[in-house]
Amino acid sequence: MVQIRHERSEDQPSIELLLDVAFGRDRHRKTSYRYRNGVAPDHRLSMVAEDHEGDLIGTIRYWPIGLRRDDDENGRALLLGPLAIRPDLHGRGIGRALVFTTLDAATALGHHLVLLVGDAEYYGRFGFETAPPHLVMPGEKPERLQYRILDGGALAAPHTTLVPWNEAAGVQPAAA
């Protein structure tokens, strides 16, 4: 039996090890990490999966990200990732449980747009779609940028660029 719970500070070494196994030690060179540097994940949405022995077998995090628009109507969204499951447990629904649990929680918290960098085929099962050309994450392959609109949300306006939250000039955090 798998238990999903909020991430705790003492989980950090196990999470880092799992992420290294899943994505390699050079994972910090990926474009999406530039959007996470110096920004804390949303701890209300950072969750882990444990097996019946209490071993950490999965992790998911969300980060605030800024949306810079040409019309000066800047906004915010969530950046999902990384999602990692212990490799010997792939295909058992652990990732699915983490994603759906956290998307429900994000909706309940009033978030309206979730973005991620990942495989369209995998994330399509969760309602994600490839972002249209007007939504850009500089440095990332356009076909890997995915989005999902949550209740009451809308896709970003034309000519929208994703920017790290700590560099999002004029972007204020939404009330949670």
N, C-alpha and C positions, 0 to 999 in steps of 0.2 A: 504494500500500500504506500502511496506517495502522499506526502503532506506538503501543501503550499503555505508559506508564511512570509511575513515581511523580513527582509534582510536585516541582520544585526551587525554591529561593529565587529564582533568576534568571528563573523563569517568571512571577513576580508581575505585572509590567507587562502582559504579554500576556494573562494570565488576567483582570485587571481590565478591560482593553479589550474582551475577548470578552464578559464579563458585562455591561458597559455596552451593547454592541451588542444582546445577547440580551434584556436585561431593562430597559434604560433607565438613565439616570444617577440616577434617583430610587429605584432598587431597594432602597436601604438603609432606605426607609420601610416596607417590607413587614414584616408581623408576624414572619415567620420570622427576619428579621435581628435582632430583639430577643433571640432565643435564641442567637445567634452572637456578639453583642457581648461583648468581653472574654474570650472563650473561644477557644482554639486548635483548629483542625480536627485530626482524627486523621490525622497525616501518613502513617500506614501505609495509609490508605484514600483519600488525596487523590491523584488521578491525572489525567493529561492524555493527549490523543491528538495525535499529530503526523503530518503528511503525509510523503511521501517526501523532501521538501526540508527537513524539520525544522521546519516552521512549525506552531505550536500551533493546532489546529482544534477542540479539545474539552476540557472540564474537568468534573470531578466532585469533590465534597468531602463528608465526613461529619463531624459534630460530636457530642460527647457531650451528652446532654440528660437532665435529671432527671425522674423520675416520682414525683409526690407523691400518696400514697394516703391515703384517710380512715382506713385501718386501721393507719397508721403504719409499714407495711412499704414504705418508699420504695425506689426502684430507679433503674435507668438504662436508656437505650436509645441508639440512634444516630439522628441527624437527617440525612437525605440531602439534599444541596442546597448550592449550586445545581448543576444539571447544565445545561451549555450547549454547543451545537455551533454552529460558524460557520454562519450562515443559508444560505449558498449550498450547503452540504453536507448539509442536512436530508434524511432519507429514505434515507441510504446505510448505515445500520447502525452508525454511530459511537457514538451514544448507547446503543444496545443493547449494544455491546461494552463500553463503560465501565460500565454498570450491572451487567451479569452478571459482569464481571471483579471489580468491587469487592464485590458481594454474596458471591461465592465467597470472597474474601479476608476479609470480615467474619465469615463462618461459620467459616473456618479459625482466626481469632483468638478465637473463642469468644463472639462477640456473638449475641444471641438475638432482638432486636426492632429493626426499622428503621422509622422514621416519616418522612414527608415531607409537604410541602404542594404539591399539584399536581393535574393533570388525571387523574381516575379512568380515563378511556378510555386515555390514553397509558400510565400506570403499571400498569394492569391486566395488560398483556402481560408484566410482570416478576413477577407474583404478588402485587401490592399490591391491597388492598381498602380501601374507605372505612371509616374508624374508626367503631366503634359509639358511640352517644351518651354512654356513660359515660367515654369517653376524650376529654378536652377540651384544646384549645390555646387559652387565652384570647386573644381578639382575632382569631381566625381563623374563616373560614366552615367549619362542620363538614363540609360535603360535600367540602372540599378537603384535609382531613386524611386521609392514607392510611397504612396499615401493612402490614408483611410480617413474619411470624414466620420466623425462621431455625431451623436444626436445634436441637432440644432446648428451644426457647423456648415461651412462652405469651403470650397477650395480657394486658395489664395488668388488674389486679383492678378491680372496680367502683369508680366514683368516683375516677378517676385524672386528675390534672391535670399537664400538661407544664409544667415550669419550667426556666428557663435553668440550665445546669450550675453556674455560679458563684453561683447563688442557691439551690441545692438543699440546704436545711438538712437535715443528717442523711444525705445521700446520699453514699456513698463510691464512688470509682471501683472498678470490678471489676478483678481481676487480669487482665492481658493475657497 
